Amino acid sequence: MKLNFSRVQFIKSAPRVADKPTPALKELVFVGRSNVGKSSLINLLTGHPIAKVSGKPGKTIFLNYFSVDDKFYLVDAPGYGYTASGSRHTTNFSQMMEEYFKDNVNLKGVILLLDSRHTPSSDDLAFYSFVKKTNYPLVIVLTKTDKLNQKEAASFLKETARLGLDLTDSIQTSTLEKRGFDDLQARLAQLIGD
């Protein structure tokens, strides 16, 4: 089954989890390091330029909620690692995410984006480990795969496996080549139950 995305709209930026929008709908949260391509992926996935894209890391600092056909929310989480000012904000991110995940009955899946050009960072590994300890389904999306040749891609997969990340069911995407989005939409539809 494929998601429709006929009506996608920005609802709100929530500086705290307590500021979530109403009504309560199912949620899919997109998470990854700063500048991994979350906003670009959301825009291409939905076919709407709804998420702000910036070349500077750390532009998203709140939980941004987008309503999809009044059925569920796509949640664009702040990137972990660095803020726009260049300072680390791991503590604030960790607190926000722990609060977000705690007893979140509406959360149906976590979409973790990894930049395929870089070995997963300690922040990537920590977040992966954190999600694996929860009961939430995890989908790993490899971004910017068009930037790698076959040797680099094989090296990335080998190094990632050595670090303990299971990429068996990962989805390789390229916003430039518009690759992987049908697979991602199908996986999201499964999570939402559409």
VOBA-1610 file (N, C-alpha, C; in pm, whole numbers, padded with zeros to 5 digits, always signed):
BEGIN
Met+00084-00118+00000Met+00000+00000+00000Met+00088+00124+00000Lys+00044+00226-00072Lys+00119+00351-00082Lys+00043+00462-00012Leu+00114+00548+00057Leu+00052+00662+00121Leu+00019+00767+00015Asn-00084+00845+00043Asn-00135+00939-00055Asn-00060+01073-00056Phe-00043+01134+00059Phe+00022+01265+00072Phe-00047+01372-00012Ser-00180+01362-00029Ser-00249+01462-00110Ser-00264+01595-00035Arg-00277+01588+00097Arg-00290+01711+00174Arg-00191+01706+00291Val-00082+01776+00276Val+00022+01781+00379Val+00036+01926+00422Gln+00031+01948+00552Gln+00046+02085+00599Gln+00125+02092+00729Phe+00200+02200+00741Phe+00272+02226+00865Phe+00170+02262+00971Ile+00181+02200+01089Ile+00088+02229+01198Ile+00152+02320+01302Lys+00268+02278+01354Lys+00333+02362+01454Lys+00473+02313+01485Ser+00553+02404+01542Ser+00682+02372+01600Ser+00663+02366+01751Ala+00697+02254+01809Ala+00679+02236+01953Ala+00814+02240+02024Pro+00839+02345+02104Pro+00965+02352+02176Pro+00976+02247+02287Arg+00859+02200+02332Arg+00854+02096+02435Arg+00753+01991+02391Val+00770+01871+02440Val+00678+01762+02406Val+00537+01796+02453Ala+00525+01869+02563Ala+00394+01908+02615Ala+00319+01999+02519Asp+00389+02056+02422Asp+00327+02147+02325Asp+00281+02076+02198Lys+00267+01943+02204Lys+00223+01867+02087Lys+00089+01920+02036Pro+00065+01904+01906Pro-00063+01952+01852Pro-00180+01861+01889Thr-00297+01917+01877Thr-00420+01839+01890Thr-00494+01853+01758Pro-00571+01755+01716Pro-00598+01631+01789Pro-00478+01537+01784Ala-00478+01442+01876Ala-00373+01341+01878Ala-00394+01248+01759Leu-00289+01230+01680Leu-00291+01139+01566Leu-00169+01047+01576Lys-00167+00943+01495Lys-00049+00858+01487Lys+00070+00943+01444Glu+00191+00902+01485Glu+00311+00980+01455Glu+00422+00891+01400Leu+00497+00947+01306Leu+00622+00889+01258Leu+00727+00997+01277Val+00833+00968+01351Val+00935+01069+01379Val+01060+01042+01295Phe+01112+01149+01234Phe+01234+01144+01154Phe+01347+01204+01237Val+01452+01124+01257Val+01562+01163+01343Val+01695+01135+01274Gly+01795+01217+01303Gly+01929+01194+01251Gly+02019+01309+01290Arg+02147+01294+01261Arg+02241+01401+01296Arg+02207+01527+01217Ser+02257+01639+01264Ser+02236+01766+01194Ser+02287+01755+01051Asn+02208+01806+00958Asn+02243+01813+00816Asn+02250+01677+00747Val+02177+01578+00800Val+02175+01445+00738Val+02081+01441+00618Gly+01989+01538+00610Gly+01896+01544+00498Gly+01752+01512+00534Lys+01715+01529+00662Lys+01578+01499+00705Lys+01476+01584+00631Ser+01499+01714+00628Ser+01403+01805+00565Ser+01391+01778+00415Ser+01502+01757+00347Ser+01498+01726+00203Ser+01422+01597+00178Leu+01447+01497+00262Leu+01379+01369+00247Leu+01228+01384+00268Ile+01189+01457+00371Ile+01046+01479+00398Ile+00981+01552+00281Asn+01046+01653+00227Asn+00990+01728+00113Asn+00971+01639-00009Leu+01070+01558-00041Leu+01060+01471-00158Leu+00959+01359-00134Leu+00959+01305-00015Leu+00867+01197+00021Leu+00721+01241+00007Thr+00692+01361+00056Thr+00554+01410+00054Thr+00516+01478-00076Gly+00616+01519-00154Gly+00588+01592-00277Gly+00550+01737-00251His+00578+01784-00130His+00546+01921-00092His+00667+01984-00024Pro+00700+02110-00056Pro+00814+02177+00009Pro+00775+02231+00147Ile+00750+02141+00241Ile+00696+02182+00371Ile+00803+02200+00479Ala+00912+02126+00468Ala+01018+02133+00569Ala+01128+02226+00520Lys+01171+02316+00605Lys+01275+02412+00567Lys+01409+02340+00551Val+01473+02365+00437Val+01602+02304+00405Val+01710+02410+00419Ser+01820+02374+00484Ser+01931+02467+00501Ser+02062+02394+00485Gly+02160+02462+00431Gly+02294+02406+00420Gly+02369+02411+00552Lys+02317+02488+00647Lys+02380+02499+00778Lys+02318+02398+00873Pro+02400+02322+00945Pro+02345+02225+01040Pro+02279+02293+01158Gly+02179+02226+01214Gly+02118+02272+01337Gly+02007+02373+01321Lys+01948+02384+01202Lys+01840+02482+01182Lys+01710+02437+01250Thr+01684+02308+01251Thr+01563+02257+01318Thr+01596+02243+01466Ile+01527+02319+01551Ile+01556+02312+01695Ile+01435+02268+01777Phe+01318+02254+01713Phe+01198+02208+01781Phe+01145+02084+01710Leu+01045+02022+01769Leu+00974+01913+01703Leu+00874+01976+01606Asn+00894+01957+01477Asn+00805+02015+01376Asn+00705+01910+01331Tyr+00577+01943+01346Tyr+00468+01850+01315Tyr+00403+01887+01182Phe+00392+01787+01094Phe+00326+01802+00965Phe+00211+01701+00958Ser+00092+01749+00930Ser-00025+01662+00918Ser-00033+01606+00776Val-00055+01476+00767Val-00070+01411+00637Val-00213+01361+00625Asp-00290+01426+00537Asp-00428+01388+00510Asp-00512+01373+00636Asp-00480+01448+00740Asp-00549+01443+00869Asp-00550+01303+00930Lys-00455+01217+00887Lys-00449+01079+00938Lys-00335+01059+01036Phe-00221+01124+01010Phe-00106+01107+01097Phe-00013+01227+01084Tyr+00081+01235+01178Tyr+00182+01341+01176Tyr+00317+01284+01136Leu+00386+01354+01047Leu+00529+01335+01029Leu+00593+01433+01125Val+00685+01387+01207Val+00751+01473+01304Val+00898+01485+01266Asp+00939+01607+01235Asp+01078+01636+01201Asp+01147+01679+01330Ala+01231+01589+01385Ala+01300+01617+01511Ala+01426+01698+01484Pro+01472+01772+01585Pro+01599+01843+01568Pro+01712+01744+01540Gly+01807+01786+01461Gly+01923+01702+01437Gly+02010+01698+01562Tyr+02064+01581+01590Tyr+02153+01576+01706Tyr+02294+01612+01664Gly+02368+01664+01758Gly+02507+01702+01732Gly+02534+01848+01755Tyr+02490+01933+01662Tyr+02524+02075+01671Tyr+02405+02165+01641Thr+02403+02281+01705Thr+02303+02382+01675Thr+02357+02473+01566Ala+02274+02565+01519Ala+02317+02658+01415Ala+02435+02744+01462Ser+02446+02765+01592Ser+02556+02845+01644Ser+02686+02767+01652Gly+02679+02635+01628Gly+02799+02553+01630Gly+02826+02488+01765Ser+02744+02517+01864Ser+02765+02455+01995Ser+02693+02321+02004Arg+02747+02233+02084Arg+02685+02101+02099Arg+02556+02117+02178His+02456+02038+02142His+02331+02042+02217His+02280+01901+02242Thr+02371+01807+02263Thr+02335+01668+02285Thr+02246+01652+02407Thr+02275+01726+02515Thr+02197+01713+02638Thr+02053+01753+02614Asn+02029+01869+02552Asn+01892+01913+02525Asn+01821+01815+02433Phe+01890+01767+02330Phe+01831+01671+02238Phe+01793+01544+02313Ser+01884+01493+02394Ser+01859+01368+02468Ser+01738+01382+02559Gln+01730+01493+02631Gln+01616+01516+02720Gln+01486+01523+02642Met+01488+01597+02530Met+01368+01610+02449Met+01323+01475+02395Met+01418+01395+02346Met+01383+01266+02288Met+01336+01167+02394Glu+01400+01166+02510Glu+01354+01077+02618Glu+01211+01111+02656Glu+01181+01240+02667Glu+01046+01283+02699Glu+00949+01247+02586Tyr+00993+01266+02462Tyr+00908+01236+02347Tyr+00872+01087+02341Phe+00969+01001+02367Phe+00947+00858+02357Phe+00871+00800+02475Lys+00878+00865+02589Lys+00818+00810+02711Lys+00667+00798+02696Asp+00620+00675+02699Asp+00476+00644+02695Asp+00403+00712+02579Asn+00468+00725+02465Asn+00406+00789+02348Asn+00324+00685+02272Val+00197+00674+02306Val+00111+00573+02245Val+00081+00604+02099Asn+00104+00728+02056Asn+00076+00765+01917Asn+00193+00737+01824Leu+00311+00715+01879Leu+00430+00693+01797Leu+00426+00553+01736Lys+00425+00547+01604Lys+00416+00419+01533Lys+00546+00377+01468Gly+00644+00468+01462Gly+00772+00431+01403Gly+00874+00542+01411Val+01001+00499+01418Val+01114+00591+01423Val+01193+00572+01294Ile+01211+00681+01220Ile+01287+00677+01096Ile+01422+00742+01125Leu+01526+00659+01135Leu+01661+00706+01166Leu+01739+00723+01037Leu+01780+00846+01008Leu+01856+00875+00887Leu+02005+00873+00918Leu+02080+00802+00833Leu+02226+00798+00843Leu+02284+00846+00711Asp+02380+00936+00718Asp+02448+00987+00599Asp+02547+00881+00553Ser+02523+00824+00436Ser+02604+00712+00387Ser+02748+00753+00353Arg+02776+00883+00351Arg+02912+00928+00321Arg+03004+00923+00442His+02945+00906+00561His+03024+00912+00684His+02999+00790+00771Thr+03104+00744+00836Thr+03089+00637+00935Thr+02994+00687+01042Pro+02901+00603+01089Pro+02809+00648+01195Pro+02886+00705+01314Ser+02838+00819+01362Ser+02903+00889+01473Ser+02864+00825+01606Ser+02928+00869+01713Ser+02891+00820+01846Ser+02747+00859+01877Asp+02702+00975+01827Asp+02562+01016+01846Asp+02467+00923+01771Asp+02505+00885+01647Asp+02424+00790+01570Asp+02411+00658+01647Leu+02523+00608+01696Leu+02525+00480+01767Leu+02444+00488+01896Ala+02457+00598+01968Ala+02382+00615+02093Ala+02232+00619+02067Phe+02191+00691+01963Phe+02048+00699+01935Phe+01995+00565+01887Tyr+02070+00496+01802Tyr+02032+00363+01755Tyr+02012+00270+01875Ser+02106+00270+01967Ser+02098+00186+02086Ser+01977+00224+02171Phe+01954+00354+02186Phe+01839+00402+02263Phe+01708+00351+02205Val+01692+00363+02073Val+01566+00320+02009Val+01550+00169+02017Lys+01659+00095+02001Lys+01651-00051+02007Lys+01602-00100+02142Lys+01622-00020+02248Lys+01577-00058+02382Lys+01429-00028+02403Thr+01369+00045+02311Thr+01226+00075+02320Thr+01149-00030+02239Asn+01019-00022+02242Asn+00936-00113+02162Asn+00892-00051+02030Tyr+00948+00063+01995Tyr+00906+00131+01873Tyr+00977+00072+01752Pro+00902+00049+01644Pro+00966+00000+01521Pro+01066+00103+01468Leu+01179+00052+01419Leu+01286+00137+01369Leu+01311+00108+01222Val+01313+00215+01142Val+01348+00205+01000Val+01474+00289+00981Ile+01578+00227+00928Ile+01701+00302+00901Ile+01702+00341+00754Val+01721+00470+00730Val+01726+00524+00594Val+01866+00578+00571Leu+01931+00527+00468Leu+02064+00576+00430Leu+02046+00688+00328Thr+02096+00805+00360Thr+02080+00921+00272Thr+02205+00944+00189Lys+02186+01019+00082Lys+02296+01066-00004Lys+02375+00950-00065Thr+02306+00840-00095Thr+02375+00722-00150Thr+02426+00746-00291Asp+02374+00847-00360Asp+02422+00880-00494Asp+02566+00934-00492Lys+02613+00974-00376Lys+02748+01032-00364Lys+02857+00926-00353Leu+02818+00797-00342Leu+02915+00690-00321Leu+02933+00604-00445Asn+03057+00562-00469Asn+03078+00459-00571Asn+03062+00323-00503Gln+03071+00214-00578Gln+03046+00081-00522Gln+03143+00047-00409Lys+03269+00082-00426Lys+03370+00051-00324Lys+03340+00127-00194Glu+03305+00255-00206Glu+03273+00335-00088Glu+03147+00283-00019Ala+03048+00243-00098Ala+02924+00189-00040Ala+02952+00060+00036Ala+03032-00028-00022Ala+03067-00154+00044Ala+03145-00128+00173Ser+03234-00031+00170Ser+03313+00005+00288Ser+03222+00060+00399Phe+03126+00144+00361Phe+03031+00199+00458Phe+02951+00087+00524Leu+02898-00005+00444Leu+02818-00115+00498Leu+02901-00204+00590Lys+03024-00230+00552Lys+03112-00315+00634Lys+03143-00247+00768Glu+03177-00119+00763Glu+03210-00045+00885Glu+03088-00032+00976Thr+02973-00008+00918Thr+02850+00006+00995Thr+02816-00126+01065Ala+02832-00237+00995Ala+02807-00369+01055Ala+02907-00394+01168Arg+03032-00355+01148Arg+03134-00373+01252Arg+03096-00295+01379Leu+03031-00182+01362Leu+02989-00100+01476Leu+02862-00153+01544Gly+02800-00255+01483Gly+02684-00317+01546Gly+02549-00269+01497Leu+02545-00192+01390Leu+02417-00148+01335Leu+02367-00249+01233Asp+02243-00290+01248Asp+02183-00386+01156Asp+02116-00310+01042Leu+02174-00320+00923Leu+02119-00250+00807Leu+02046-00344+00713Thr+02009-00463+00761Thr+01945-00563+00678Thr+01823-00508+00605Asp+01738-00437+00677Asp+01615-00384+00618Asp+01623-00234+00591Ser+01744-00180+00583Ser+01757-00036+00561Ser+01713+00000+00419Ile+01680+00127+00403Ile+01636+00178+00274Ile+01740+00280+00226Gln+01794+00256+00107Gln+01892+00348+00051Gln+01820+00452-00034Thr+01846+00580-00002Thr+01777+00688-00073Thr+01875+00788-00134Ser+01823+00857-00233Ser+01893+00970-00294Ser+01788+01071-00333Thr+01792+01189-00272Thr+01696+01293-00312Thr+01730+01345-00451Leu+01858+01342-00486Leu+01901+01388-00618Leu+01846+01297-00729Glu+01859+01166-00708Glu+01812+01069-00808Glu+01670+01020-00780Lys+01611+01070-00672Lys+01475+01031-00631Lys+01463+00879-00621Arg+01562+00820-00555Arg+01567+00675-00541Arg+01532+00634-00398Gly+01456+00524-00387Gly+01425+00465-00257Gly+01295+00513-00196Phe+01228+00606-00260Phe+01110+00665-00198Phe+00986+00577-00204Asp+00972+00495-00308Asp+00860+00401-00311Asp+00873+00301-00198Asp+00995+00250-00176Asp+01019+00157-00066Asp+00990+00222+00069Leu+01034+00346+00085Leu+01012+00416+00210Leu+00864+00441+00233Gln+00792+00484+00129Gln+00647+00504+00144Gln+00576+00376+00183Ala+00616+00265+00123Ala+00554+00136+00156Ala+00580+00099+00302Arg+00702+00122+00349Arg+00735+00091+00488Arg+00657+00180+00584Leu+00644+00308+00551Leu+00568+00400+00636Leu+00421+00361+00640Ala+00367+00319+00527Ala+00227+00275+00523Ala+00206+00155+00615Gln+00302+00063+00618Gln+00293-00051+00709Gln+00291-00004+00854Leu+00376+00090+00887Leu+00384+00140+01025Leu+00255+00210+01067Ile+00200+00288+00977Ile+00078+00363+01006Ile-00044+00271+01007Gly-00034+00162+00931Gly-00146+00068+00926Gly-00246+00103+00818Asp-00201+00177+00716Asp-00287+00213+00603Asp-00276+00110+00494
//
